[in-house]
Each structure stands twice: as structure tokens, then as C-alpha cells.
């Protein structure tokens, strides 16, 4: 199968990617710490949230740069497989997050909830792509980006 040429390539400087994803993870850490009335939780929770903010970014890039061109061009096939990649990536990220939590001063999430990572990453990605759609950028809903 020939690689797609009609899809624009996603390129972003590493500094910008890191800044955005660290800021998102830090925000999650702050919100969680404020809810629990314990500022000592900001850094450990932010570290765990980084698995989904930065890791989710790279799961999406794996789809965009690695899989998308190799798949059927049909909109339904592309959307279904993208959701599947997000789910699988979320499960893996949840495992890494749970393992990382073992060494932090937090109660580690239970591994029996592995599926939650997949659902969480799908939710996060759909929200992010909703924001992209509102900004007129290529996104999941429009069949692009």
C-alpha cells in the first residue's frame, strides 16, 4: 500500500511539546492536591499525570506517523483503529503510571483497573481533538490530524 501524501505531517519543536505537556501535568497535580487539601501531592501526582499528557502525545504520534498511512483510507476504518490505538496506548500508560506510583508517596492505582487507562486516554484525546476542532485545526472529528 502506498503511503498517504494528502495528509499533512505533524511537526512541533520538542521544547513546545514538553512545555505544554508538563504544564498540563502540573495543572492536574495542583487540582488533585487542592481537592485533597495536601500540597505535598502536587509533584507526585504531576509526575504520574505526565504519563498520560506526554505519553498520550506520543501514542497519537505513533498513530499519525506510523500507522495511519498503512491503513485503509476509509473514514470509519481510520477512526475505529485510532480509537483502538488510543485504548491500547492508554492501557500501557496506565501500567507505567501504576508501576511509577509504587515508588512515590501515593497509594498506587490497582492494576486490576488496567482498562481504565484505555478509557481515560480516549476521553483525553477526544477532548483535545474537540479543542483542536474549535480552533479550526485538523482533528479526529474532521478526519484529519
C-alpha positions as CSV (number, residue, x, y, z in Angstrom):
1,X,0.0,0.0,0.0
2,X,1.4,3.4,-0.9
3,X,1.9,6.0,1.9
4,X,-0.6,8.8,2.1
5,X,0.6,12.1,0.6
6,X,-2.6,14.1,1.2
7,X,-2.3,14.2,5.0
8,X,-0.2,17.0,6.4
9,X,2.7,15.9,8.6
10,X,2.6,16.9,12.2
11,X,5.8,18.7,13.3
12,X,6.3,20.5,16.6
13,X,9.5,21.6,18.4
14,X,10.4,19.3,21.4
15,X,10.6,22.3,23.7
16,X,7.0,23.3,22.9
17,X,5.8,19.7,23.3
18,X,7.5,19.4,26.7
19,X,6.3,22.8,27.9
20,X,2.6,22.1,27.0
21,X,2.6,18.6,28.5
22,X,4.5,19.5,31.6
23,X,2.1,22.4,32.2
24,X,-0.9,20.1,31.7
25,X,0.5,17.5,34.2
26,X,1.4,20.2,36.7
27,X,-2.2,21.6,36.4
28,X,-3.6,18.1,37.2
29,X,-1.2,17.9,40.1
30,X,-2.3,21.2,41.5
31,X,-6.0,20.4,41.1
32,X,-5.7,17.0,42.7
33,X,-3.6,18.4,45.6
34,X,-6.2,21.2,46.2
35,X,-9.0,18.7,46.2
36,X,-7.1,16.6,48.8
37,X,-6.0,19.7,50.8
38,X,-2.4,18.5,50.6
39,X,0.1,20.5,48.7
40,X,2.7,17.7,49.1
41,X,0.8,15.8,46.4
42,X,1.4,18.3,43.6
43,X,4.7,16.8,42.4
44,X,4.0,13.1,42.7
45,X,0.6,13.5,41.0
46,X,2.1,15.7,38.3
47,X,4.7,13.1,37.7
48,X,2.0,10.4,37.2
49,X,-0.1,12.7,35.1
50,X,2.9,13.2,32.8
51,X,2.5,9.6,31.7
52,X,-0.9,10.5,30.1
53,X,-0.1,14.0,28.9
54,X,3.3,13.4,27.3
55,X,2.8,9.6,26.8
56,X,-0.6,10.3,25.2
57,X,1.1,12.8,22.8
58,X,3.5,10.0,21.6
59,X,0.7,7.5,21.3
60,X,-1.1,9.9,19.0
61,X,2.2,10.5,17.0
62,X,2.6,6.7,16.7
63,X,-0.7,6.5,15.0
64,X,-0.2,9.6,12.8
65,X,3.3,8.9,11.7
66,X,3.4,5.1,11.9
67,X,0.0,3.5,11.3
68,X,-2.3,5.9,9.5
69,X,-0.6,5.7,6.1
70,X,-0.6,1.9,6.3
71,X,-4.3,1.6,6.9
72,X,-7.3,1.6,4.7
73,X,-8.3,5.1,3.6
74,X,-11.9,4.7,4.7
75,X,-13.0,7.2,7.4
76,X,-14.7,4.5,9.6
77,X,-11.6,2.2,9.5
78,X,-9.3,5.1,10.3
79,X,-11.5,6.3,13.2
80,X,-12.0,2.8,14.7
81,X,-8.3,1.9,14.5
82,X,-7.3,5.3,16.0
83,X,-9.7,4.7,19.0
84,X,-8.1,1.2,19.3
85,X,-4.6,2.6,19.3
86,X,-5.7,5.2,22.0
87,X,-7.2,2.4,24.1
88,X,-4.1,0.2,23.8
89,X,-1.8,3.1,24.5
90,X,-3.8,4.1,27.5
91,X,-3.6,0.6,28.9
92,X,0.2,0.6,28.6
93,X,0.4,4.1,30.0
94,X,-1.8,3.1,33.0
95,X,0.6,0.2,33.7
96,X,3.6,2.5,33.6
97,X,1.8,5.0,35.8
98,X,0.8,2.3,38.3
99,X,4.4,1.0,38.4
100,X,5.7,4.5,38.9
101,X,3.3,5.2,41.7
102,X,4.9,2.3,43.7
103,X,8.0,4.5,44.3
104,X,6.1,7.7,45.1
105,X,4.4,8.7,48.4
106,X,1.0,7.9,47.0
107,X,-1.4,5.0,47.0
108,X,-0.8,3.2,43.8
109,X,-3.8,2.6,41.5
110,X,-4.8,-1.0,41.3
111,X,-3.6,-3.0,38.3
112,X,-7.0,-4.7,38.0
113,X,-8.3,-1.4,36.7
114,X,-6.0,-1.6,33.6
115,X,-8.9,-0.9,31.2
116,X,-9.4,2.4,32.9
117,X,-6.2,3.7,31.3
118,X,-7.6,3.0,27.8
119,X,-10.9,4.7,28.5
120,X,-9.1,7.6,30.2
121,X,-6.8,8.2,27.2
122,X,-9.7,8.0,24.7
123,X,-11.5,10.6,26.8
124,X,-8.5,12.9,27.0
125,X,-7.8,12.6,23.2
126,X,-11.4,13.3,22.3
127,X,-11.4,16.4,24.5
128,X,-8.1,17.6,23.0
129,X,-9.4,17.0,19.5
130,X,-12.5,18.9,20.4
131,X,-10.4,21.9,21.3
132,X,-8.5,21.5,18.0
133,X,-11.8,21.4,16.2
134,X,-12.9,24.6,17.9
135,X,-9.6,26.3,16.8
136,X,-10.2,25.1,13.2
137,X,-7.1,22.8,13.3
138,X,-7.0,19.2,11.8
139,X,-8.6,16.8,14.3
140,X,-10.2,13.4,14.8
141,X,-13.7,14.7,14.2
142,X,-12.9,16.2,10.8
143,X,-11.0,13.1,9.7
144,X,-7.6,15.0,9.7
145,X,-4.8,15.4,12.2
